[in-house]
Amino acid sequence: MSRPAAIALNKPLLIVGVDRKLAGLACILSVIVGANGSKIAGLVLFLGLCMMGRRLTRRDPNIFMVINQVRKQKTLYDPIKREWFGLVIWTEDGVDG
């Protein structure tokens, strides 16, 4: 059973096939680079980010939402709080360690 309203609500907003947040970021970065340096470098940066965004969006339309959630959740993982693990090396005579 297909529910078109649910699909439409969960569909990411795309601009020219790229997530709107990445498209905005690419535009702002390219304007900054173009204003401070070469206009060609700004254009190449914009096209490169847009092509990368289209490729990622084609593979998974919600990839940027997932990346944003991971970015927010990474503060929960603190590797310093984890226990140290021991390394056991097996040799022909037995266990060295």
N, C-alpha and C positions, 0 to 999 in steps of 0.2 A: 504494500500500500504506500503510495507516494503522497507526500504532503508538501506541495510547492511553497506554502507560506513558511514552513520551518526551514526549507532549503534556502529561501530568499533571506531569512533573518540571519542565518549562520554564514552566509556568503561574504567573504571579505570585500571591502571597497577597493577597487583597482582603478588606477589611472594609467592608461595606455598599457595595460597588462601588468603593472607593477603596483605593489601595495602603496597606498597613498602616503603613508609615513615615510617609506623609503624614497618615494618620488619627491616628496618635499625636502628630505635630507639631501638627496642628490642635487636638487635645484639650488638649495642654499649653499652647499659646499662648492658647487661649480661657480656660483656668482662670486663667492669670496675669493676663490682661486683666480677667476677671471679678472676681478677688480684689482687684485694685488700683484698679479703676474701676467702670464700670457693668456689671451682669450682662447687660444687653441687648446692649451692645457685644461682650462675650465670645460671646454666642450668635450674633450676626450674623457675627462673625469665623469661628466654627466652621462655620456653615452656608455661608458664602462659600467657605472653603477646601475644604469637602467637595464643593460643587457644581463648583468648578474641577477638583478631583481626579477626580470622576466623568466630567466632560467630556473631560479629557485621557486618562483610562483607557479610555473608550469608543472614542476614536480609535486609540490604541495601548496595549495592556495593559502593555507593557514600557517605557513612556516614562520612568518614574522610575528604572529601572535604567540606561537610556541616559544620562539626565541625571547620575546619580551617577558613571558611568564618565567622562563628559566632565569633570566637576568634578575627578576624580582625575588626568586626563590633561592638564589645562590647564597644569600646571607644566612640561611638556615644551616648550611653545611660548613662546618669548621673543622678542617683536617687536624688542627692542633689538639682538639679535644679527643681525637681517636686514640685507641691503644696502639702502642708500637707492636709490631709483629716480629717474630723471630724467623730467621732464615735457616733452613735445614738443608745441608748439601749431602746428598747420598753418594757414597763412593763404593768401590768394589769391596772394601774391607768392612764397611758398616756405615754408621752415621758419624759425620764430623759436624761440629757445630759450635 
